[in-house]
Amino acid sequence: MRVRKMDRLVEWAKELQSLAQAGLYYGRDVYDRERYQRIRKIATEMILMKSDVSADKVTGLFCGDVGYQTPKIDTRAAIFEDGKILLVCERGKWSLPGGWCEFNLSPAENTVKEVKEEAGLDVRVRRLIAVQDRDKHNAPPYAYGVVKIFFLCEGMGGQFAANSETSESRYFSLDECPALAEEKCTEEQIRMCFDAYRSDTWTVLFD
């Protein structure tokens, strides 16, 4: 798989934020905490230099966490029918159904929930396809770490209905892939899902 060349400024900012967050959580000296707050603010300003995301959103996502910093988990479902893959449309761009993993759900359970919400389908998770470091595969870089988990799923019924997240749901062949929301999934990741679907001896990919 292609590994995207990371932006070093973004990576440094993320590392500074992680160190500052740990210092704010474990540190007790008031002067040290002031220094950690300043480091976090500098890291946020570095991210804003490289991102189109609003300052409020970056601050909320980048500085809203407490404790030791860990990656967020994003789950994606690959659902096939007649050799075509299901994609959902959000604001004119298409992606595999999925989203952030809820704190009280396993990755597989979260995948089932997201498919129901975004595509109206009931599914059963059949196979793990891949576990990826988002920044190695998707752009633009996020201000925080993300682990993406792809599952091969089987449709069990249901019907799409427009909702607050998605406006359309449709199956596509690999050679008719629409405009993708590449921050969520790329054509390379769609191709990976097709490969897993067609294989009887798929080996899980991981970074």
N, C-alpha and C positions, 0 to 999 in steps of 0.2 A: 504493500500500500504506500501511496505517496505520503511523505511526512512534510508538513508545511514548515518552512523556516520561520521560527518564532521571532517576534520583535523583542529585542533585548531590553528596551526601555520598559515595555509592559511587564516582562518577566521580573525585572528588578523591582518595579513598583509593587507587584504582587508579593514578592518575597519580603520587601520592607513592611507591607501591610501585615503579613503573617507574623513577623517578628514583633511588630508593635502591638498586635492584638494579644499575643501570648504575654508580652510584658505587662500590658494593662490588666490582664486577668490574674497573673501570678505575682506581679510586683506590689510592694507595700509602701515603698518610700515615695512620698508625695512629689519630690523633685524628679525622680525617675519616671513617675507616671506622667508628669508634664512633658517630659522628653518623648515618651512613647506617643502621647497625643500629637505632638508636633511631627514626629516621623510619619504617623498615620495620615496627617493632613498633607504632608509633602507627597506621599505615595498617591493620595487621591488626585492631587493636582497633576502628577505625572500621567495618570490614567486619562484624565480629561484632555491632556494634550494630544492623545492618540486615539480618542474615541469620539463618536458622534452622539453618545448617550448623554442625557442631561445631567447636570451637576447633582440635582436632587436624587436621581436614580442611582448614580454612581455612589453617592454618599450612603444612600439607604442600603444598597447591596454590598458595598465594599466595607462600610464601617458600622453596619447594624448588628453584626454578629458579636458574640462574646465567647470566651473560652479558647481552647486550642483550635486553630483554624483547620478545617477539613474540607475536601471538595464537596460540592453539591452533586446529586445524582439525577440524571435525566434518562428516562426510559423511552424506547421507541419500538413500535410494533410493525412487523412485516407480515401482511395478510395477503394471500394470493387467491385468485379465482380465475380459472381458465387460463393460467399462465401469465396473468397480469397482477400487478401489485397495487394495493389500495393507498391512495394519497388523499389528504384533506387540504382544503384551501383556506388560508387565513390572510386577509388583506391583499389578495391578488397573487400570493405566492403559495406553493405547494410543499408539503412535507409528509413524512410518515407520521401517523397519529402518535402522540406521546406528550410527555411533559415532566415537570419536576416531581420527584418521588416524595410522597407524603411521609411524615415522620412515623406514622402508625401502620404503614403498609410495606410489605416486602416489595422488591423490584417487580416480581411477576404480578403480584396483586395490583400494584400501581399501574402496570401496563394494561391490565384488563379494565381498570377504572377509566383510564385516559381514552381508550378506544371507545368505550361506551359513551363518554361525554362528547368526544369530538366527531365520531363516525356513526354513533347510534347502534353499533354492533356489539353482540355478545361474543366473546372469543375465549378460547382456551390456549394457554401458552404451551407450545410443544417443544421448543428447543432454544437454547442460548446460541446466538450467532456471534456476538462480539462484545468485548468490553474495551472501550477506547478512552484515551485522554483527549478531550474535545479540542484542545489547542493544537494537537498534532494533525487534526483533520478538518476543522471548521474555522471559518473566518466570519466576521472580525474577531479578534481575541476578546475574551471577557475579562472583567476585573477580578474574577475569582476562579478557582479551579472547578472543573466539571468532569465527572466521569459519565460517559454515555454507554448505556446498556441496550443492545439490540436483541429482540426476541422474535423468533418465528412463531406465528400464532395461527390458529385455525378458527375460521368463522363458524359461529353456532346459531346464527339468526340475527334478526334485528333489522332496522331500517334507519337511514340517515334522516335527520331533521335539523334545519338551520338552528344555530345556537349562538351564544355570546362569543364563542371562540372561532368557529369555522362556518363558512358559507356554502361549502360544497364538498362532496366526497365522490371519488371516481377511481376506477381501475385503469392502469396504464401499462402498456408493454414497455420493455426497456428502450426500444428505439423511438418512442413517442413521449419521452419524459418532458413534462412541462417546466415552466420557470420555477425553480426551487428556492425556498427560503434556506439558503446555504448555511446560515448560522445554526440551523436545526438539522439539516441533512443535505448531503451533497450527492451528485450523480454517482460518484465513486462508492458512497455508502449504499445507494440504491442498488448498484451493480453487485456489491457484496451480498446483499440480501437475496438477489436473484440466484447467485452462486450457491448460497446456503440452501435455498428452496429446491434447487435442482440436484443437490448432492445427497446421496444416501449415507455417506461417511464423512459428514462435515466435521472439521476440527475447529473448535472455537478460536477466534482470533482475539488477541489481546495486546495491549501496549505494555 
